Amino acid sequence: MNLEIKPIRSLFDLKRVHDIQRQTWGYRDLMVIPYTQLISAQHSGGTLLGAYVDGVLVGFVYGYLGMSGGSLYLFSQRMGVLPNMQSKGIGMALKLAQREQMLRQGIDLIVWTYDPLLGKNAMLNIEKLGGIVRTYVREIYGRVENPLQIGLATDRFLCEWHLLSDRVRDRIHHPHAAPKPGEWLDNENFRLVNYANWDSDLPRPIAADLELDDPVLLVQVPSNIRAIKHRDLSVARGWSSTTRQIFESYFKRGYVVTGFASDKKLNKPNVYKLEKTSIASTVDFSSWVSGIETEDDEQDEMSAAA
């Protein structure tokens, strides 16, 4: 495979980004970022990089500049790779090229959001790239109608990628074998926050302890939330609400997501590692936590006023 990462310049490829968004997520036009917006961000310090395989655009990463407390950062809004080209290292290559561009511009922090219940994203963001998470965002996009998300809340992790940190440098320059859930679950030094019925062919959350105070904690999440959603939406919603409660509670108490272990079997858990640690940052993301008002929120306010 002849892979090249470079800025997207031609009108043909800019419009092809629309098609990649539709094929990757099943987005309707309302959710597709138009190429006019991509161009504006590209010329204003943002990133618009394409992944070309044998000269054909198969993926992209797009981000724009943000500011908090006088510090600039890049918000990486969207990265997509055509379904038939995924799991080939293209996403990793796009992120590394994005990092190089930001460092040339004097920016050392990139942030983006992702669904905490999607294991493939978590493995790339936490384990391979060295990102960390300490912010949970409720309903960041409100109700959406793309097939992958419909019926579930658009809760997200806010992933911080501190480009010059020792952690990130180590992950990039010294890739390590992906951890296995069993290695952590069998470790007596790691306490488990939550429990689920993994013996069933449709794993269901059972209980969670929100009062632990160990240096390292483990949170179990399902390995395939989309398969669960397809079979029983109520169970998928149960996982979403349970993990929301867990991560919000522990993030408020100073815990940070620093690791992720994956198992691809439906009745086996993926596992997040939480550590109680202090990681300095010049950017305050507290305004993200509340997300946006949904129709239900607006209805509740009207009812309260009445």
NORURWO-V420254 format. One record per residue. N is the residue number from 0. RES is the residue in three letters. PSI is psi as a letter, one per 40 degrees, with the letter a starting at -180 (none if undefined). OMEGA is omega in radians with two decimals (* if undefined). D_CENTER is the distance of its C-alpha to the mean C-alpha in Angstrom with 2 decimals. Layout:
n->N res->RES psi->PSI omega->OMEGA d_center->D_CENTER
n->N res->RES psi->PSI omega->OMEGA d_center->D_CENTER
//
This chain:
n->0 res->MET psi->h omega->3.12 d_center->26.80
n->1 res->ASN psi->g omega->-3.07 d_center->27.44
n->2 res->LEU psi->h omega->3.08 d_center->24.12
n->3 res->GLU psi->h omega->3.08 d_center->24.27
n->4 res->ILE psi->h omega->-3.12 d_center->21.65
n->5 res->LYS psi->i omega->3.10 d_center->23.29
n->6 res->PRO psi->i omega->3.09 d_center->23.19
n->7 res->ILE psi->h omega->-3.02 d_center->23.65
n->8 res->ARG psi->d omega->-2.98 d_center->27.13
n->9 res->SER psi->i omega->3.10 d_center->28.95
n->10 res->LEU psi->d omega->3.11 d_center->29.04
n->11 res->PHE psi->d omega->-3.12 d_center->28.87
n->12 res->ASP psi->d omega->3.08 d_center->25.52
n->13 res->LEU psi->d omega->3.11 d_center->24.15
n->14 res->LYS psi->d omega->3.08 d_center->25.07
n->15 res->ARG psi->d omega->3.06 d_center->23.71
n->16 res->VAL psi->d omega->3.06 d_center->20.19
n->17 res->HIS psi->d omega->-3.11 d_center->20.89
n->18 res->ASP psi->d omega->3.12 d_center->21.69
n->19 res->ILE psi->d omega->3.11 d_center->18.62
n->20 res->GLN psi->d omega->-3.13 d_center->16.46
n->21 res->ARG psi->d omega->-3.09 d_center->18.83
n->22 res->GLN psi->d omega->-3.10 d_center->18.94
n->23 res->THR psi->d omega->-3.04 d_center->15.25
n->24 res->TRP psi->e omega->-3.07 d_center->14.29
n->25 res->GLY psi->f omega->-3.08 d_center->17.84
n->26 res->TYR psi->i omega->2.90 d_center->17.64
n->27 res->ARG psi->i omega->-3.05 d_center->20.92
n->28 res->ASP psi->d omega->-3.11 d_center->22.34
n->29 res->LEU psi->d omega->-3.08 d_center->21.22
n->30 res->MET psi->e omega->-3.13 d_center->17.51
n->31 res->VAL psi->h omega->3.09 d_center->18.35
n->32 res->ILE psi->h omega->-3.08 d_center->18.26
n->33 res->PRO psi->i omega->-3.08 d_center->21.93
n->34 res->TYR psi->d omega->3.10 d_center->23.14
n->35 res->THR psi->d omega->3.10 d_center->25.19
n->36 res->GLN psi->d omega->3.12 d_center->22.19
n->37 res->LEU psi->d omega->3.14 d_center->20.74
n->38 res->ILE psi->d omega->-3.11 d_center->24.17
n->39 res->SER psi->d omega->3.14 d_center->24.48
n->40 res->ALA psi->d omega->-3.13 d_center->21.29
n->41 res->GLN psi->d omega->-3.11 d_center->22.33
n->42 res->HIS psi->e omega->-3.11 d_center->25.72
n->43 res->SER psi->f omega->3.08 d_center->24.50
n->44 res->GLY psi->e omega->3.14 d_center->22.70
n->45 res->GLY psi->a omega->3.13 d_center->19.35
n->46 res->THR psi->i omega->2.96 d_center->18.11
n->47 res->LEU psi->g omega->-3.06 d_center->18.76
n->48 res->LEU psi->i omega->3.13 d_center->18.92
n->49 res->GLY psi->i omega->3.02 d_center->19.81
n->50 res->ALA psi->h omega->-3.11 d_center->19.88
n->51 res->TYR psi->h omega->3.05 d_center->23.45
n->52 res->VAL psi->h omega->-3.07 d_center->24.84
n->53 res->ASP psi->f omega->3.06 d_center->28.63
n->54 res->GLY psi->e omega->-3.10 d_center->28.50
n->55 res->VAL psi->h omega->3.14 d_center->26.44
n->56 res->LEU psi->h omega->-3.12 d_center->23.12
n->57 res->VAL psi->e omega->-3.13 d_center->20.53
n->58 res->GLY psi->i omega->-3.12 d_center->17.21
n->59 res->PHE psi->i omega->2.95 d_center->16.10
n->60 res->VAL psi->h omega->-3.04 d_center->13.76
n->61 res->TYR psi->h omega->3.09 d_center->14.56
n->62 res->GLY psi->i omega->-3.14 d_center->14.33
n->63 res->TYR psi->i omega->-3.07 d_center->16.86
n->64 res->LEU psi->i omega->3.02 d_center->18.36
n->65 res->GLY psi->i omega->3.14 d_center->18.03
n->66 res->MET psi->i omega->3.06 d_center->20.35
n->67 res->SER psi->h omega->3.12 d_center->20.65
n->68 res->GLY psi->f omega->3.13 d_center->23.79
n->69 res->GLY psi->e omega->-3.13 d_center->25.19
n->70 res->SER psi->h omega->3.09 d_center->22.36
n->71 res->LEU psi->i omega->3.00 d_center->20.64
n->72 res->TYR psi->i omega->3.05 d_center->17.04
n->73 res->LEU psi->h omega->2.96 d_center->15.05
n->74 res->PHE psi->h omega->-3.13 d_center->12.37
n->75 res->SER psi->g omega->-2.97 d_center->10.62
n->76 res->GLN psi->d omega->-3.03 d_center->10.67
n->77 res->ARG psi->h omega->3.00 d_center->10.31
n->78 res->MET psi->h omega->-3.12 d_center->10.62
n->79 res->GLY psi->i omega->3.06 d_center->12.59
n->80 res->VAL psi->h omega->-3.13 d_center->14.96
n->81 res->LEU psi->i omega->-3.06 d_center->17.79
n->82 res->PRO psi->d omega->-3.10 d_center->17.62
n->83 res->ASN psi->e omega->3.14 d_center->20.70
n->84 res->MET psi->e omega->-3.13 d_center->19.38
n->85 res->GLN psi->i omega->-3.13 d_center->16.13
n->86 res->SER psi->f omega->3.10 d_center->16.17
n->87 res->LYS psi->e omega->3.13 d_center->18.60
n->88 res->GLY psi->e omega->-3.08 d_center->16.81
n->89 res->ILE psi->d omega->3.11 d_center->16.45
n->90 res->GLY psi->d omega->3.10 d_center->12.76
n->91 res->MET psi->d omega->-3.13 d_center->13.66
n->92 res->ALA psi->d omega->3.12 d_center->16.76
n->93 res->LEU psi->d omega->-3.13 d_center->15.21
n->94 res->LYS psi->d omega->3.12 d_center->13.02
n->95 res->LEU psi->d omega->3.09 d_center->16.20
n->96 res->ALA psi->d omega->3.08 d_center->18.29
n->97 res->GLN psi->d omega->3.09 d_center->16.17
n->98 res->ARG psi->d omega->-3.13 d_center->16.65
n->99 res->GLU psi->d omega->3.14 d_center->20.33
n->100 res->GLN psi->d omega->-3.12 d_center->20.81
n->101 res->MET psi->d omega->3.12 d_center->19.48
n->102 res->LEU psi->d omega->3.07 d_center->21.67
n->103 res->ARG psi->d omega->3.14 d_center->24.59
n->104 res->GLN psi->e omega->3.10 d_center->24.11
n->105 res->GLY psi->f omega->-3.13 d_center->24.13
n->106 res->ILE psi->h omega->-3.04 d_center->20.58
n->107 res->ASP psi->e omega->3.11 d_center->18.83
n->108 res->LEU psi->h omega->3.00 d_center->15.50
n->109 res->ILE psi->h omega->3.10 d_center->12.47
n->110 res->VAL psi->i omega->3.05 d_center->9.58
n->111 res->TRP psi->i omega->3.13 d_center->6.71
n->112 res->THR psi->i omega->3.00 d_center->4.53
n->113 res->TYR psi->i omega->3.13 d_center->2.13
n->114 res->ASP psi->h omega->-3.09 d_center->4.96
n->115 res->PRO psi->e omega->-3.12 d_center->6.11
n->116 res->LEU psi->e omega->3.09 d_center->8.83
n->117 res->LEU psi->h omega->-3.00 d_center->7.74
n->118 res->GLY psi->d omega->-3.12 d_center->9.21
n->119 res->LYS psi->d omega->3.11 d_center->9.33
n->120 res->ASN psi->d omega->-3.13 d_center->5.74
n->121 res->ALA psi->d omega->-3.13 d_center->6.16
n->122 res->MET psi->d omega->3.12 d_center->9.52
n->123 res->LEU psi->d omega->-2.99 d_center->8.97
n->124 res->ASN psi->d omega->-3.03 d_center->6.78
n->125 res->ILE psi->d omega->-3.02 d_center->8.99
n->126 res->GLU psi->d omega->-3.05 d_center->12.13
n->127 res->LYS psi->d omega->-3.10 d_center->12.89
n->128 res->LEU psi->d omega->-3.14 d_center->11.84
n->129 res->GLY psi->f omega->3.07 d_center->12.52
n->130 res->GLY psi->i omega->3.06 d_center->9.82
n->131 res->ILE psi->i omega->-3.13 d_center->10.32
n->132 res->VAL psi->h omega->3.03 d_center->9.19
n->133 res->ARG psi->e omega->3.14 d_center->12.08
n->134 res->THR psi->h omega->3.09 d_center->11.28
n->135 res->TYR psi->h omega->-3.07 d_center->10.61
n->136 res->VAL psi->h omega->3.09 d_center->11.05
n->137 res->ARG psi->h omega->2.98 d_center->13.27
n->138 res->GLU psi->f omega->-3.08 d_center->13.80
n->139 res->ILE psi->d omega->-3.11 d_center->12.29
n->140 res->TYR psi->e omega->-3.08 d_center->13.67
n->141 res->GLY psi->a omega->3.14 d_center->16.42
n->142 res->ARG psi->h omega->3.12 d_center->17.72
n->143 res->VAL psi->i omega->-3.02 d_center->16.82
n->144 res->GLU psi->e omega->3.07 d_center->18.89
n->145 res->ASN psi->i omega->-2.99 d_center->17.01
n->146 res->PRO psi->d omega->-3.07 d_center->17.88
n->147 res->LEU psi->d omega->-3.00 d_center->14.50
n->148 res->GLN psi->e omega->-3.01 d_center->13.83
n->149 res->ILE psi->h omega->3.14 d_center->17.43
n->150 res->GLY psi->e omega->-3.12 d_center->18.73
n->151 res->LEU psi->i omega->3.06 d_center->15.62
n->152 res->ALA psi->i omega->3.08 d_center->14.31
n->153 res->THR psi->f omega->3.03 d_center->11.43
n->154 res->ASP psi->i omega->-3.09 d_center->10.11
n->155 res->ARG psi->i omega->2.84 d_center->6.70
n->156 res->PHE psi->i omega->2.96 d_center->5.70
n->157 res->LEU psi->h omega->-3.08 d_center->6.82
n->158 res->CYS psi->h omega->3.10 d_center->6.33
n->159 res->GLU psi->h omega->3.13 d_center->9.91
n->160 res->TRP psi->g omega->-3.11 d_center->11.39
n->161 res->HIS psi->g omega->-2.83 d_center->15.09
n->162 res->LEU psi->d omega->-3.08 d_center->16.70
n->163 res->LEU psi->e omega->3.14 d_center->20.08
n->164 res->SER psi->i omega->3.09 d_center->19.39
n->165 res->ASP psi->d omega->-3.13 d_center->21.12
n->166 res->ARG psi->d omega->-3.11 d_center->18.02
n->167 res->VAL psi->d omega->3.13 d_center->16.35
n->168 res->ARG psi->d omega->-3.13 d_center->19.76
n->169 res->ASP psi->d omega->-3.12 d_center->20.45
n->170 res->ARG psi->d omega->-3.09 d_center->17.39
n->171 res->ILE psi->d omega->-3.03 d_center->18.15
n->172 res->HIS psi->e omega->-3.14 d_center->21.89
n->173 res->HIS psi->g omega->-3.13 d_center->22.34
n->174 res->PRO psi->i omega->-3.12 d_center->19.93
n->175 res->HIS psi->i omega->3.11 d_center->20.42
n->176 res->ALA psi->h omega->-3.13 d_center->20.56
n->177 res->ALA psi->h omega->3.12 d_center->17.55
n->178 res->PRO psi->i omega->3.09 d_center->18.46
n->179 res->LYS psi->i omega->-3.13 d_center->19.74
n->180 res->PRO psi->d omega->-3.11 d_center->19.28
n->181 res->GLY psi->d omega->-3.14 d_center->23.07
n->182 res->GLU psi->d omega->3.14 d_center->23.51
n->183 res->TRP psi->d omega->-3.09 d_center->21.75
n->184 res->LEU psi->d omega->3.12 d_center->23.10
n->185 res->ASP psi->e omega->-3.12 d_center->26.58
n->186 res->ASN psi->h omega->-3.09 d_center->26.42
n->187 res->GLU psi->e omega->-3.13 d_center->28.74
n->188 res->ASN psi->e omega->-3.11 d_center->27.20
n->189 res->PHE psi->h omega->3.12 d_center->23.84
n->190 res->ARG psi->i omega->-3.12 d_center->24.18
n->191 res->LEU psi->h omega->-3.11 d_center->22.36
n->192 res->VAL psi->d omega->-2.99 d_center->21.05
n->193 res->ASN psi->i omega->-3.08 d_center->21.04
n->194 res->TYR psi->i omega->-3.13 d_center->22.97
n->195 res->ALA psi->i omega->3.09 d_center->22.87
n->196 res->ASN psi->g omega->-3.13 d_center->25.37
n->197 res->TRP psi->e omega->3.13 d_center->24.28
n->198 res->ASP psi->d omega->3.11 d_center->27.81
n->199 res->SER psi->i omega->3.08 d_center->27.32
n->200 res->ASP psi->e omega->3.05 d_center->26.08
n->201 res->LEU psi->g omega->-3.01 d_center->23.81
n->202 res->PRO psi->h omega->-3.12 d_center->22.19
n->203 res->ARG psi->h omega->3.07 d_center->22.46
n->204 res->PRO psi->i omega->-3.11 d_center->21.45
n->205 res->ILE psi->d omega->-3.05 d_center->24.65
n->206 res->ALA psi->i omega->3.11 d_center->24.47
n->207 res->ALA psi->i omega->3.09 d_center->22.63
n->208 res->ASP psi->h omega->-3.07 d_center->24.23
n->209 res->LEU psi->e omega->-3.05 d_center->22.94
n->210 res->GLU psi->e omega->3.12 d_center->25.70
n->211 res->LEU psi->i omega->-3.08 d_center->25.16
n->212 res->ASP psi->f omega->-3.13 d_center->25.55
n->213 res->ASP psi->i omega->3.12 d_center->25.23
n->214 res->PRO psi->d omega->3.13 d_center->23.82
n->215 res->VAL psi->h omega->3.11 d_center->21.35
n->216 res->LEU psi->i omega->3.13 d_center->19.95
n->217 res->LEU psi->h omega->3.08 d_center->18.18
n->218 res->VAL psi->h omega->3.11 d_center->16.19
n->219 res->GLN psi->h omega->3.06 d_center->16.54
n->220 res->VAL psi->i omega->-3.13 d_center->14.25
n->221 res->PRO psi->i omega->-3.10 d_center->15.38
n->222 res->SER psi->e omega->-3.12 d_center->14.83
n->223 res->ASN psi->g omega->-3.10 d_center->14.99
n->224 res->ILE psi->d omega->-3.13 d_center->14.20
n->225 res->ARG psi->d omega->3.09 d_center->15.24
n->226 res->ALA psi->d omega->3.09 d_center->18.55
n->227 res->ILE psi->d omega->3.14 d_center->19.12
n->228 res->LYS psi->d omega->-3.13 d_center->18.52
n->229 res->HIS psi->d omega->-3.08 d_center->20.97
n->230 res->ARG psi->d omega->-3.10 d_center->23.54
n->231 res->ASP psi->h omega->-3.08 d_center->23.33
n->232 res->LEU psi->d omega->-3.10 d_center->21.23
n->233 res->SER psi->d omega->3.10 d_center->22.57
n->234 res->VAL psi->d omega->3.09 d_center->21.26
n->235 res->ALA psi->d omega->3.10 d_center->17.70
n->236 res->ARG psi->d omega->3.09 d_center->18.13
n->237 res->GLY psi->d omega->3.08 d_center->19.57
n->238 res->TRP psi->d omega->-3.13 d_center->16.56
n->239 res->SER psi->d omega->-3.11 d_center->14.39
n->240 res->SER psi->d omega->3.14 d_center->17.09
n->241 res->THR psi->d omega->-3.12 d_center->17.76
n->242 res->THR psi->d omega->3.05 d_center->14.37
n->243 res->ARG psi->d omega->-3.12 d_center->14.19
n->244 res->GLN psi->d omega->-3.12 d_center->17.58
n->245 res->ILE psi->d omega->-3.02 d_center->16.86
n->246 res->PHE psi->d omega->3.09 d_center->13.93
n->247 res->GLU psi->d omega->-3.10 d_center->15.62
n->248 res->SER psi->d omega->-3.06 d_center->18.83
n->249 res->TYR psi->d omega->3.06 d_center->17.96
n->250 res->PHE psi->d omega->3.11 d_center->15.94
n->251 res->LYS psi->d omega->-3.10 d_center->19.10
n->252 res->ARG psi->e omega->3.01 d_center->21.17
n->253 res->GLY psi->e omega->3.11 d_center->19.66
n->254 res->TYR psi->i omega->-3.10 d_center->17.44
n->255 res->VAL psi->h omega->3.01 d_center->14.41
n->256 res->VAL psi->h omega->-3.12 d_center->11.88
n->257 res->THR psi->e omega->-3.11 d_center->13.33
n->258 res->GLY psi->i omega->3.12 d_center->13.22
n->259 res->PHE psi->h omega->3.10 d_center->12.11
n->260 res->ALA psi->h omega->-2.97 d_center->14.80
n->261 res->SER psi->i omega->2.99 d_center->14.75
n->262 res->ASP psi->h omega->-3.01 d_center->17.60
n->263 res->LYS psi->e omega->3.12 d_center->17.80
n->264 res->LYS psi->h omega->-3.05 d_center->20.66
n->265 res->LEU psi->d omega->-3.08 d_center->20.25
n->266 res->ASN psi->f omega->3.04 d_center->22.38
n->267 res->LYS psi->i omega->-3.05 d_center->20.80
n->268 res->PRO psi->i omega->2.73 d_center->17.93
n->269 res->ASN psi->i omega->-3.04 d_center->14.74
n->270 res->VAL psi->h omega->2.98 d_center->14.87
n->271 res->TYR psi->i omega->3.02 d_center->12.91
n->272 res->LYS psi->h omega->3.07 d_center->15.23
n->273 res->LEU psi->h omega->3.07 d_center->15.86
n->274 res->GLU psi->h omega->3.08 d_center->18.37
n->275 res->LYS psi->g omega->-3.02 d_center->20.56
n->276 res->THR psi->i omega->3.12 d_center->20.66
n->277 res->SER psi->h omega->3.10 d_center->21.01
n->278 res->ILE psi->h omega->-3.05 d_center->18.99
n->279 res->ALA psi->i omega->3.04 d_center->20.59
n->280 res->SER psi->i omega->3.11 d_center->19.00
n->281 res->THR psi->e omega->-3.07 d_center->20.94
n->282 res->VAL psi->h omega->3.13 d_center->18.40
n->283 res->ASP psi->h omega->-3.12 d_center->18.34
n->284 res->PHE psi->e omega->-3.07 d_center->15.34
n->285 res->SER psi->d omega->-3.13 d_center->17.29
n->286 res->SER psi->e omega->-3.12 d_center->17.91
n->287 res->TRP psi->d omega->-2.88 d_center->14.37
n->288 res->VAL psi->d omega->-3.03 d_center->14.83
n->289 res->SER psi->e omega->-3.13 d_center->17.15
n->290 res->GLY psi->a omega->3.13 d_center->15.28
n->291 res->ILE psi->i omega->3.09 d_center->17.99
n->292 res->GLU psi->h omega->3.05 d_center->21.09
n->293 res->THR psi->i omega->3.12 d_center->21.23
n->294 res->GLU psi->d omega->3.12 d_center->24.56
n->295 res->ASP psi->d omega->3.12 d_center->25.02
n->296 res->ASP psi->d omega->-3.12 d_center->24.71
n->297 res->GLU psi->d omega->3.13 d_center->27.28
n->298 res->GLN psi->d omega->3.12 d_center->29.52
n->299 res->ASP psi->d omega->-3.14 d_center->29.46
n->300 res->GLU psi->d omega->3.12 d_center->30.53
n->301 res->MET psi->d omega->-3.14 d_center->33.31
n->302 res->SER psi->d omega->3.14 d_center->34.51
n->303 res->ALA psi->d omega->-3.13 d_center->34.64
n->304 res->ALA psi->d omega->-3.13 d_center->36.59
n->305 res->ALA psi->none omega->* d_center->39.01
//
